Amino acid sequence: MSVHFNDKSGSVRLLGYVGNRRQDIALCALPPRMNLRRALRRGQTPEQFGALPDHKWSTLAVRRFMLYNVFLHELGHLQLVGEKSRSPRLKFAREKLAPGYAMEWCKRLWSQPFAS
């Protein structure tokens, strides 16, 4: 399993993806001036990631979004749901389970204090 960073987003809608062989996660580069409000899921706000509403997101807020929203979502795609299945389509979680996985882990990670 590996994580790659690339410039292949092609549009604002593609922020990350799982490779065809399900062995890697790619996180896409973002344009320098971007408001990620349209990429938020129901119940999420810019303030959760440290961004101000209706303003350009800070670098830290974008990094938080990419880690807690995009990366965890893509990791959710790699969760085994049908371990004995031969088909990758049935073996791994797909779009149905990935958002819930990301939200669950966001809540878990944010609920724990970080010792500095």
N, C-alpha and C positions, 0 to 999 in steps of 0.2 A: 504494500500500500504506500502510495506517495502522493504528495500535494505539489501541483505545478501552478505557476503564475504565468499568464500569457496575455497577449493583446488580441485575442480572437473573439471578443464579445460581439462585434458586428453591429450591435444595437444596445440600447440602454436596457432592454428586456433580459438579456443574457448576462448574468452576473457570475455564474459558475455552473459546472456540469460534471458528471461522472463519465469517465472514459468508457468506450464500447466494451472493453474486456472487464470492466468493473474492478480495475486494479489501481486506479488513480482518480484524484479529484483535481479539477482545474478551476482556479479562481481567476476571473478576467479583470484586466486593467480597466479603470474607469476614467472617463473624461475629467479634466481638471476642474471644471465648473459643473457641478451636478447636484440636483436636489433629489434625494432618494425617497421622497415621500410616496411616490407612485409604486415603489417596490415594497413598501411596508405591507404586512399582512393585517387582517382584521384584528383590532385590539392593540396594535402596536402604534407608538407615537414617536416622533423624532426625539423628543425629550428623553426617552428610554435609552437612547444611544448617545446622548450628550449633545444633540444638535438643537439649534434654535428653530422654531417654526418659521417657515417662509424666508429662510436665509440659506446661504451657501453652507453646507455641512463642513465642519472642521475636519482636519485629517484624522484626529483621534476618534471622532464620531463615525467616520467612514470605516475606519479599521474595526471598531466595535461592531458595526453593522455587518461587515464582511465575515467576521469571526462568529458572532452570535446568531446571525440570521442565515447568511449564505453557506458558510462552511458546515454548520450543524445540519442545515437542510440537506446538503449534498451527502453528508455522512449518513443521514437517515435513509437515503436511497440504497445504501450498502448493507442495511440490516437484513439478516437472514430471516425469512418468514416461512420458507418451505425448504428446509435444509436438504431433504432427500430428493427434491425435484431436479430433473436434468435440465430443464429450461431455465435460463437466467431470468426470463420474464416472470416465472412463478417462484423462483428461488429467493430473489431479493425484493425488498420493499420498493414500491414504486411511488408515484406522486401522491397517492392517498395517505400514506403513512409518514412521509418525509416532513411535512409541515408540523405535524403533531410531535414528532421526535425532536425537532428543533426547538419548539416552544417549551416542551418538557425540560430539556436540558438547559435552556436559558433560565427558566425559573429556578432550577436546582443550583446552577452556577451563581446566579445573582443573589440567592438566599444565603450563601456562605460568605462570611467576612474574609477578606484577603489580608493575610499577615504581611506587612511590609517591613 
